[in-house]
Amino acid sequence: MQHQARRLFHGLIRRPDQQVPLAEGALLIAWEDQGGPDPRPALAQLDILAGAARPAVIAAASPAEQIAAINRALFAEAGFRGDPHYSEQPDPANSYLDRVLERRTGLPILLSVVYLEVAWRLGLPLEGVALPGHFLVRWPLDAGELYVDPFGGGALWSRADCERQVATFYGAVGPELMSAILRPPGRGAILARVLRNLKQTHLARGDTALALAAVERLLLLDQSDAGELRDRGLLRFRLGRAYQALADLEAYVRRTPAANDLDQIRAFARDFVEKIVRAN
């Protein structure tokens, strides 16, 4: 039977993107994966964090001072910090918002979710910046943008720093592509990135069932994602759901007739069907 969190998540992401409650969506992801009690009461912790920062933010004379006030509240006082070992020791707790709030550490995107939610509660118009290999928050201003790195304790980045991060992954890119990369992601896209991180973490830990659950929710967010359709099929094979898996892979082949992995997918499906025939 489908977990209650999955049903709630599906309903939540069907709202217009700007009306999707980001923190609640992240907590529903955590609830389904971890089981146990509903973690949404953790939303009150974000209210408390925002309340602690509010007097200094109100008293601040500029956006830079307001950012500094949030940084003091989150990092100096509440103790949030990036987990420097997250890439070496994959831990799903770094992607579960309730655990991030409890442990005060997590992946860049989860610490950015905390930062965004606190800023939004204070009426500040911050947005995400989905760089390759990192995630920041930004305050768009007429006089120039403020880029903040929650994983780095609130360190300020420049646009040039962002461009260097992009170049590390993609090499030199033109101004149009750079603008597209720096365009703020929607709330559904942020939740999708959380799920992709979890997918990779679960695969690294050999947890096929939870990796499949991540893919299933990614497909709820974007049914047109052929790569996730293929991966759902492959993960279903691992779990012995042969007929569902074959249906996914057949749909993938039909949907992407020019994909460069079709020969591998066809060979995989053919071998599996032959094994079923021989077994019967």
C-alpha positions in Angstrom: 0.0 0.0 0.0 1.3 3.5 -0.9 2.7 5.4 2.0 0.6 8.3 3.2 3.6 10.6 2.6 3.7 9.7 -1.1 0.0 10.6 -1.5 0.5 13.9 0.3 3.6 14.6 -1.7 1.7 14.0 -5.0 -1.0 16.4 -4.0 1.4 19.0 -2.9 3.4 19.1 -6.1 0.3 19.5 -8.2 -0.1 23.0 -7.0 1.3 26.0 -9.0 5.1 26.0 -8.4 5.2 29.1 -6.3 2.5 27.7 -4.0 4.4 24.5 -3.3 5.6 24.6 0.3 9.2 23.7 -0.1 10.0 22.6 3.5 6.8 20.5 3.8 7.7 18.8 0.5 11.2 18.0 1.8 9.7 16.6 5.0 7.3 14.4 3.1 10.3 13.0 1.2 12.0 12.3 4.6 8.8 10.7 6.1 8.3 8.2 3.3 12.0 7.1 3.4 12.4 6.9 7.1 8.9 5.8 8.1 8.0 6.6 11.7 5.9 9.5 12.8 5.0 12.5 10.6 8.0 14.9 10.8 6.0 18.0 9.7 5.9 19.3 13.2 9.6 20.2 12.5 8.3 23.1 10.5 7.9 24.9 13.9 11.7 24.8 14.2 12.0 27.0 11.1 9.6 29.5 12.7 11.8 29.5 15.8 14.9 30.1 13.8 13.2 33.0 11.9 12.0 34.5 15.2 15.5 34.4 16.6 16.8 36.3 13.6 13.9 38.8 13.2 15.0 41.6 15.6 18.5 41.9 14.0 17.0 41.6 10.5 14.5 44.4 11.2 17.2 46.6 12.7 19.6 46.1 9.8 20.2 49.0 7.5 20.9 47.2 4.2 20.4 43.8 2.5 24.0 42.9 3.3 23.4 43.6 7.0 20.2 41.5 6.9 22.1 38.6 5.4 24.8 39.0 8.1 22.0 38.8 10.7 20.6 35.6 9.3 24.1 34.2 9.1 24.7 35.0 12.8 21.4 33.4 13.8 21.8 30.2 11.8 25.6 29.6 11.9 27.0 31.3 15.0 24.0 30.8 17.3 22.1 27.8 16.0 25.2 25.9 14.9 24.3 24.9 11.3 27.3 23.8 9.3 28.1 21.8 6.2 29.1 18.2 6.5 32.6 18.1 5.0 32.5 14.3 4.6 29.2 14.0 2.7 30.8 13.1 -0.6 33.0 10.4 1.0 30.4 8.8 3.3 26.9 9.0 1.7 24.4 9.4 4.4 20.7 9.9 3.6 20.2 11.9 6.8 22.0 14.7 5.1 19.1 14.9 2.7 16.2 14.5 5.2 15.1 18.0 6.4 14.0 16.8 9.9 17.4 15.2 10.4 19.2 18.3 9.1 17.3 20.5 11.6 18.0 18.0 14.4 21.7 17.5 13.6 22.4 21.0 12.3 24.3 19.6 9.3 23.5 18.4 5.8 24.0 18.7 2.1 24.3 22.2 0.5 20.8 22.0 -1.0 19.2 21.1 2.4 21.1 23.9 4.2 19.9 26.2 1.5 16.3 25.0 2.0 16.7 26.0 5.7 18.1 29.3 4.7 15.4 30.1 2.2 12.6 29.1 4.5 14.0 31.3 7.3 14.5 34.2 4.9 10.9 33.8 3.4 9.5 33.9 6.9 11.2 37.2 7.4 9.8 38.6 4.2 13.1 38.5 2.3 13.0 37.6 -1.5 15.8 35.1 -1.6 15.9 32.4 -4.3 18.0 29.3 -5.0 21.0 29.0 -7.3 21.4 25.5 -8.6 25.1 25.4 -9.6 26.6 22.1 -10.8 28.0 20.3 -7.7 26.8 23.0 -5.3 23.8 25.0 -4.3 23.6 28.6 -3.1 21.0 31.2 -2.3 20.8 34.6 -3.8 19.2 38.0 -3.1 18.6 39.7 -6.5 19.1 43.5 -6.1 19.1 46.4 -8.5 22.6 47.3 -7.4 23.9 43.7 -7.8 23.2 40.3 -6.5 24.2 38.8 -3.1 25.1 35.2 -3.4 25.3 33.3 -0.1 26.7 29.8 0.6 24.8 28.2 3.5 27.0 25.1 3.3 30.0 27.4 3.8 28.6 29.1 6.9 27.0 32.0 5.0 30.1 32.9 3.0 29.4 35.4 0.2 30.1 34.5 -3.4 30.5 36.7 -6.4 29.1 36.0 -9.8 32.7 35.3 -10.9 32.8 32.6 -8.1 29.7 31.1 -9.6 31.2 31.2 -13.1 34.3 29.4 -11.8 32.1 26.7 -10.2 30.3 26.2 -13.5 33.6 26.1 -15.5 34.9 23.3 -13.2 32.1 21.1 -14.4 31.3 22.3 -17.9 34.4 24.3 -19.1 33.9 27.7 -20.6 30.3 28.5 -21.4 28.7 31.4 -23.2 26.7 34.2 -21.6 23.3 32.8 -22.6 24.1 29.3 -21.2 25.5 30.9 -18.0 22.3 33.0 -17.6 20.3 29.8 -18.0 22.4 28.0 -15.4 22.0 30.8 -12.9 18.3 31.2 -13.4 16.5 30.4 -10.1 15.1 26.9 -10.0 11.4 26.4 -9.2 10.4 24.7 -6.0 9.6 21.5 -7.8 13.1 21.5 -9.3 14.6 21.9 -5.8 12.7 18.9 -4.6 13.8 17.0 -7.7 17.4 17.8 -6.9 16.9 16.5 -3.3 15.5 13.3 -4.7 18.3 12.9 -7.2 20.8 13.2 -4.4 18.9 10.6 -2.4 18.8 8.3 -5.4 22.5 8.4 -5.7 23.0 8.0 -2.0 20.7 4.9 -1.8 22.4 3.4 -4.9 25.8 3.9 -3.2 24.6 2.2 -0.1 23.0 -0.7 -2.1 19.4 0.2 -1.1 17.5 -0.6 -4.3 14.1 -0.2 -2.8 14.7 3.4 -1.6 16.5 4.3 -4.8 13.4 3.2 -6.7 11.2 5.2 -4.4 13.2 8.3 -5.2 12.9 7.6 -8.9 9.1 7.1 -8.6 8.7 10.5 -7.0 11.0 12.1 -9.6 8.6 10.8 -12.2 5.7 12.3 -10.3 7.5 15.7 -10.6 8.3 15.1 -14.3 6.6 12.3 -16.2 8.5 13.2 -19.4 11.9 12.4 -17.9 13.0 9.4 -20.1 16.2 8.8 -18.1 14.2 8.3 -14.9 11.8 6.0 -16.7 14.7 3.9 -17.9 16.1 3.8 -14.3 12.8 2.9 -12.9 12.7 -0.1 -15.2 16.3 -1.2 -14.3 15.6 -0.8 -10.6 12.3 -2.8 -10.9 14.3 -5.6 -12.5 16.6 -5.7 -9.5 13.6 -6.0 -7.3 12.1 -8.8 -9.3 9.3 -6.8 -10.8 10.0 -8.2 -14.3 6.8 -7.3 -16.2 6.7 -3.7 -14.8 10.4 -3.3 -15.7 9.9 -4.5 -19.2 7.0 -2.1 -19.7 9.2 0.8 -18.5 12.1 -0.2 -20.8 9.8 -0.7 -23.8 8.3 2.7 -23.2 11.9 4.2 -22.9 12.9 2.7 -26.2 9.8 4.1 -27.9 10.2 7.5 -26.4 13.9 7.9 -27.1 14.6 6.2 -30.5 18.0 8.0 -30.9 19.3 7.3 -27.4 22.9 6.0 -27.3 22.1 3.2 -24.8 19.3 1.5 -26.7 21.4 -1.5 -27.8 22.4 -2.1 -24.2 18.8 -1.8 -23.0 17.4 -4.1 -25.7 20.1 -6.7 -24.9 19.4 -6.5 -21.2 15.6 -6.9 -21.8 16.2 -9.8 -24.3 18.5 -11.7 -21.9 16.0 -11.3 -19.1 13.1 -12.5 -21.1 15.1 -15.5 -22.2 15.9 -16.4 -18.6 12.1 -16.2 -17.8 11.3 -18.5 -20.7 14.0 -21.0 -19.7 12.8 -21.0 -16.1 9.3 -21.9 -17.3 
